[in-house]
């Protein structure tokens, strides 16, 4: 009986998680569609103020010289 309870709880948990993910995906898509019309600009000068919604950026590499050795 304990196994059946655990199985039902697991199935319900995954089901609720899937339903929540589906709801958020639909809401996010609607938000992107609504904002896309408001954000599009005609001139490249105003394009710098455009909101960016994902994709890949080039990686940032930070290089620094090693610290001096401690001579104490």
N, C-alpha and C positions, 0 to 999 in steps of 0.2 A: 504494500500500500504506500509505503514511503517513496518507493521508486516512481510510482504513478504520479504522485503529487509533485515530485521533482521534475518529471517529464512535462507535466501540464504547465508548471510554473515557467520552465524554460521555453516552451512553445509560446506561451502568452508574452513573455518578455521579448522574444525575438519578433513576435507579431506587432507588439506595440512600438518597438524600435523601428521596424520597417514602415509602419504607418506614419510615425513622426518624421522619418526621413523623407517619405514621399510628400508629406504636407509641406515640409521646409523647401524641398526642391521646386514644387509648384509655386510657392510663395516667392522664392528667390528668382525664378524665371519671370514671374509677373513684375517684380520690382525692376529687374534689368530691362525689360521691355519698356516700362514706364519711364525709367531714367534715360534710356538711350535716346529717346526723342528730345528730352530736355537738355541733354549734354552736347549733342552734335552741334558743331560750330562751322561757320562758312569760311572763316579766315584762319590761316596757319598761326597768326599772331595770338589769337585767342585759344588755340589748341593747347597751349601750355597749361591752361587752367582746367583741362579736361580730366575727369575722374577716370582712373585706370582700374579695370576689373579683372585682373588675373593674367595668366600667361607666364612665360619664362623670361626672366631678366638675366642678363649676363652676370656671371659670378663676380663678386668683388674680392680682390686679392689684396691683402694688407701685408706689406713687407716692412720689417724693422731691423736695424742692426742689433747684434747680440749685445747684452750689457757688458760693461767692463768687469774684469775679474776683481774680486775683493782681495785686497792685500793685507788685511788685518791679521 
